[in-house]
């Protein structure tokens, strides 16, 4: 017997295309890998690699809040972290585009969390 979730997934794939069910998984992967993305971006701009266990503080003080129309909204808990992240925007985008090309990310916006 087939599960109801499998049947619904097939129906939605038929209606909206085969990639329909993969987009939420990809988004979830992006959201959950923010620490790794920030660490890799910092490593690219540092003279020597940052150890995996040494996550830059900016990752702990920020998070991806939303993705809309190819733009990632990142929130930080202090204006200083927003500025620091803005200086690393090109490196962050490079890492994200390399890891998640199917999301077609075109840019990033930063704001102070509420």
SEMARVEX-313157 format. One record per residue: residue in one letter; x, y, z of N, C-alpha, C in turn; residue number from 1. Coordinates in steps of 0.02 Angstrom, whole numbers, plus 50000, padded with zeros to 5 digits. Each point is the difference from the previous one (the first is absolute). Layout:
! SEMARVEX-313157
[atom A, [X, Y, Z], [X, Y, Z], [X, Y, Z], NUM];
...
//
This chain:
! SEMARVEX-313157
[atom X, [50042, 49941, 50000], [49958, 50059, 50000], [50044, 50062, 50000], 1];
[atom X, [49982, 50049, 49960], [50038, 50062, 49995], [49977, 50049, 50053], 2];
[atom X, [50048, 50040, 50023], [49984, 50050, 50050], [49967, 50061, 49967], 3];
[atom X, [49957, 50033, 50038], [49964, 50059, 49975], [50049, 50054, 49978], 4];
[atom X, [50054, 50009, 50038], [50050, 50051, 49983], [50032, 49988, 49933], 5];
[atom X, [50014, 49936, 49985], [50030, 49982, 49935], [49952, 50015, 49942], 6];
[atom X, [49936, 49984, 50011], [49950, 50013, 49948], [49993, 50075, 49987], 7];
[atom X, [49997, 50039, 50054], [49995, 50073, 49993], [50061, 50030, 49966], 8];
[atom X, [50059, 49974, 50018], [50061, 50024, 49968], [49999, 49988, 49925], 9];
[atom X, [49978, 49941, 49980], [49995, 49984, 49929], [49951, 50046, 49964], 10];
[atom X, [49943, 50013, 50032], [49950, 50044, 49970], [50028, 50071, 49990], 11];
[atom X, [50033, 50026, 50052], [50028, 50067, 49994], [50057, 50003, 49949], 12];
[atom X, [50040, 49947, 49995], [50053, 49998, 49950], [49970, 50001, 49930], 13];
[atom X, [49945, 49963, 49990], [49967, 50000, 49934], [49974, 50070, 49983], 14];
[atom X, [49971, 50033, 50050], [49970, 50066, 49988], [50052, 50055, 49993], 15];
[atom X, [50051, 50000, 50045], [50047, 50056, 50004], [50071, 49985, 49974], 16];
[atom X, [50013, 49939, 49979], [50066, 49982, 49975], [50039, 49957, 50048], 17];
[atom X, [50049, 49965, 49973], [50036, 49950, 50039], [50042, 50030, 50056], 18];
[atom X, [50020, 50064, 49995], [50041, 50031, 50052], [49960, 50029, 50057], 19];
[atom X, [49934, 49995, 49997], [49956, 50030, 50050], [50019, 49980, 50071], 20];
[atom X, [50008, 49935, 50012], [50013, 49976, 50068], [50072, 50012, 50022], 21];
[atom X, [50046, 50014, 49954], [50070, 50009, 50018], [50015, 50071, 50025], 22];
[atom X, [49961, 50049, 49980], [50014, 50069, 50019], [49998, 50009, 50076], 23];
[atom X, [49949, 49975, 50036], [50001, 50008, 50073], [50060, 49966, 50033], 24];
[atom X, [50020, 49942, 49974], [50058, 49965, 50028], [50063, 50042, 49990], 25];
[atom X, [50007, 50029, 49942], [50058, 50042, 49986], [50000, 50061, 50045], 26];
[atom X, [49943, 50033, 50006], [49995, 50058, 50045], [50017, 49981, 50071], 27];
[atom X, [49975, 49944, 50023], [50015, 49977, 50068], [50074, 49989, 50009], 28];
[atom X, [50032, 49972, 49948], [50072, 49989, 50003], [50038, 50066, 50005], 29];
[atom X, [49978, 50049, 49962], [50032, 50065, 50002], [49993, 50032, 50069], 30];
[atom X, [49940, 49999, 50027], [49988, 50030, 50065], [50042, 49966, 50054], 31];
[atom X, [50003, 49934, 49998], [50035, 49963, 50053], [50076, 50001, 49992], 32];
[atom X, [50025, 50022, 49942], [50072, 50000, 49990], [50031, 50070, 50006], 33];
[atom X, [49964, 50047, 50029], [50024, 50069, 50005], [50068, 50004, 50034], 34];
[atom X, [50010, 49964, 50055], [50065, 50001, 50035], [50057, 49979, 49953], 35];
[atom X, [49988, 49947, 49962], [50051, 49975, 49953], [50013, 50049, 49943], 36];
[atom X, [49947, 50033, 49977], [50007, 50049, 49946], [50042, 50059, 50023], 37];
[atom X, [49985, 50025, 50060], [50038, 50057, 50028], [50073, 49979, 50010], 38];
[atom X, [50011, 49941, 50027], [50068, 49977, 50012], [50040, 49995, 49935], 39];
[atom X, [49969, 49972, 49948], [50034, 49995, 49936], [50014, 50068, 49969], 40];
[atom X, [49952, 50046, 50006], [50010, 50068, 49974], [50058, 50034, 50036], 41];
[atom X, [50004, 49992, 50065], [50055, 50030, 50039], [50066, 49968, 49980], 42];
[atom X, [50000, 49934, 49989], [50062, 49965, 49981], [50025, 50025, 49933], 43];
[atom X, [49955, 50015, 49953], [50020, 50024, 49934], [50035, 50067, 50004], 44];
[atom X, [49980, 50041, 50049], [50030, 50066, 50005], [50058, 50002, 50050], 45];
[atom X, [50009, 49947, 50037], [50056, 49997, 50048], [50063, 49974, 49965], 46];
[atom X, [50056, 50013, 50028], [50063, 49977, 49970], [50011, 49925, 50012], 47];
[atom X, [49970, 49974, 50052], [50005, 49928, 50014], [49932, 49973, 50017], 48];
[atom X, [49988, 49936, 49986], [49933, 49971, 50013], [49980, 50003, 50074], 49];
[atom X, [49936, 50010, 50010], [49973, 50000, 50068], [49979, 49929, 50016], 50];
[atom X, [50022, 49974, 50057], [49979, 49932, 50019], [49925, 49994, 50004], 51];
[atom X, [49972, 49942, 49982], [49928, 49990, 50000], [49968, 50014, 50068], 52];
[atom X, [50036, 49984, 50054], [49970, 50011, 50066], [50003, 50072, 50022], 53];
[atom X, [50035, 50043, 49963], [50007, 50070, 50017], [49954, 50042, 49956], 54];
[atom X, [49936, 50001, 50016], [49951, 50036, 49960], [50006, 50074, 50015], 55];
[atom X, [50002, 50042, 49947], [50004, 50072, 50012], [49940, 50025, 50040], 56];
[atom X, [50011, 50048, 50046], [49945, 50025, 50042], [49941, 50027, 49961], 57];
[atom X, [50011, 50025, 49940], [49945, 50027, 49961], [49946, 49948, 49987], 58];
[atom X, [50019, 49938, 49995], [49951, 49946, 49988], [49954, 49992, 50060], 59];
[atom X, [50028, 50007, 50059], [49960, 49992, 50061], [49953, 50059, 50013], 60];
[atom X, [50016, 50057, 49969], [49961, 50060, 50011], [49955, 50018, 49940], 61];
[atom X, [49992, 49952, 49955], [49959, 50013, 49940], [49966, 49936, 49978], 62];
[atom X, [49952, 50008, 49955], [49966, 49941, 49972], [49964, 50021, 49935], 63];
[atom X, [49987, 49950, 49959], [49960, 50012, 49941], [49928, 50002, 50022], 64];
[atom X, [49966, 50053, 49984], [49931, 50010, 50021], [49951, 49978, 49946], 65];
[atom X, [50018, 50014, 49936], [49953, 49985, 49945], [50037, 49999, 49934], 66];
[atom X, [49969, 49969, 49951], [50023, 50003, 49931], [49939, 50018, 49958], 67];
[atom X, [50007, 50053, 49962], [49944, 50021, 49958], [50027, 50027, 49934], 68];
[atom X, [49976, 49970, 49945], [50019, 50022, 49932], [50076, 50003, 49991], 69];
[atom X, [50035, 49950, 50027], [50072, 49996, 49990], [50041, 50045, 50046], 70];
[atom X, [49968, 50032, 50048], [50035, 50043, 50048], [49995, 49969, 50069], 71];
[atom X, [50058, 49993, 50032], [50002, 49973, 50068], [49998, 50058, 50049], 72];
[atom X, [49956, 49995, 50049], [49996, 50050, 50054], [50036, 49971, 50061], 73];
[atom X, [50052, 50035, 50022], [50039, 49979, 50058], [49988, 50050, 50056], 74];
[atom X, [49985, 49973, 50059], [49990, 50042, 50060], [50060, 49992, 50046], 75];
[atom X, [50020, 50054, 50030], [50053, 49999, 50050], [49975, 50035, 50063], 76];
[atom X, [50029, 49982, 50057], [49974, 50026, 50064], [50032, 50066, 50022], 77];
[atom X, [50044, 50029, 49959], [50032, 50063, 50017], [50021, 50035, 49935], 78];
[atom X, [49995, 50066, 49997], [50019, 50036, 49939], [50072, 49986, 49978], 79];
[atom X, [50044, 49988, 50048], [50069, 49985, 49983], [50007, 49935, 49960], 80];
[atom X, [49960, 49950, 50018], [50002, 49936, 49963], [49971, 50009, 49930], 81];
[atom X, [49950, 50043, 49993], [49973, 50014, 49934], [50055, 50029, 49956], 82];
[atom X, [50038, 50048, 50026], [50054, 50031, 49962], [50054, 49949, 49982], 83];
[atom X, [50019, 49959, 50047], [50051, 49949, 49987], [49977, 49952, 49946], 84];
[atom X, [49939, 49977, 50004], [49973, 49954, 49950], [49996, 50033, 49931], 85];
[atom X, [49983, 50064, 49999], [49998, 50036, 49936], [50069, 50001, 49967], 86];
[atom X, [50053, 50005, 50040], [50067, 50001, 49970], [50018, 49931, 49972], 87];
[atom X, [49967, 49948, 50022], [50014, 49931, 49977], [49947, 49977, 49950], 88];
[atom X, [49957, 50044, 49977], [49943, 49981, 49958], [50023, 49963, 49937], 89];
[atom X, [50051, 50023, 49966], [50022, 49967, 49939], [50023, 49929, 50013], 90];
[atom X, [50037, 49990, 50054], [50024, 49933, 50017], [49942, 49955, 50021], 91];
[atom X, [49952, 50027, 50038], [49941, 49962, 50021], [49960, 49978, 49939], 92];
[atom X, [49988, 50046, 49954], [49962, 49983, 49940], [50037, 49948, 49958], 93];
[atom X, [50064, 50005, 49996], [50040, 49952, 49962], [49992, 49929, 50028], 94];
[atom X, [50004, 49995, 50066], [49992, 49934, 50033], [49929, 49973, 49989], 95];
[atom X, [49951, 50042, 50009], [49930, 49979, 49992], [49986, 49978, 49928], 96];
[atom X, [50023, 50039, 49952], [49989, 49982, 49930], [50034, 49935, 49981], 97];
[atom X, [50058, 49989, 50029], [50037, 49939, 49986], [49965, 49939, 50031], 98];
[atom X, [49975, 50007, 50061], [49967, 49944, 50034], [49929, 49988, 49977], 99];
[atom X, [49965, 50054, 49982], [49928, 49995, 49984], [49985, 50034, 49933], 100];
[atom X, [50029, 49977, 49945], [49989, 50034, 49936], [49927, 49998, 49977], 101];
[atom X, [49963, 49949, 50021], [49930, 49993, 49979], [49955, 50054, 50029], 102];
[atom X, [50022, 50035, 50052], [49959, 50053, 50030], [50005, 50065, 49961], 103];
[atom X, [50050, 50007, 49957], [50008, 50060, 49959], [49999, 50063, 50043], 104];
[atom X, [50043, 50002, 50051], [50005, 50057, 50045], [50035, 50057, 49965], 105];
[atom X, [49967, 50059, 50000], [50027, 50059, 49965], [50028, 50052, 50047], 106];
[atom X, [49981, 49998, 50064], [50025, 50051, 50045], [49982, 49986, 50072], 107];
[atom X, [50022, 50046, 50042], [49986, 49995, 50072], [49980, 50068, 50027], 108];
[atom X, [49954, 50000, 50047], [49983, 50059, 50039], [50013, 49985, 50073], 109];
[atom X, [50018, 50050, 50037], [50014, 49991, 50072], [49956, 50048, 50039], 110];
[atom X, [49980, 49976, 50058], [49961, 50044, 50045], [50013, 49980, 50072], 111];
[atom X, [49983, 50045, 50043], [50006, 49989, 50071], [49940, 49959, 50023], 112];
[atom X, [50012, 49948, 50040], [49944, 49958, 50023], [49959, 50039, 50051], 113];
[atom X, [49938, 49981, 50005], [49954, 50036, 50044], [50000, 49971, 50069], 114];
//
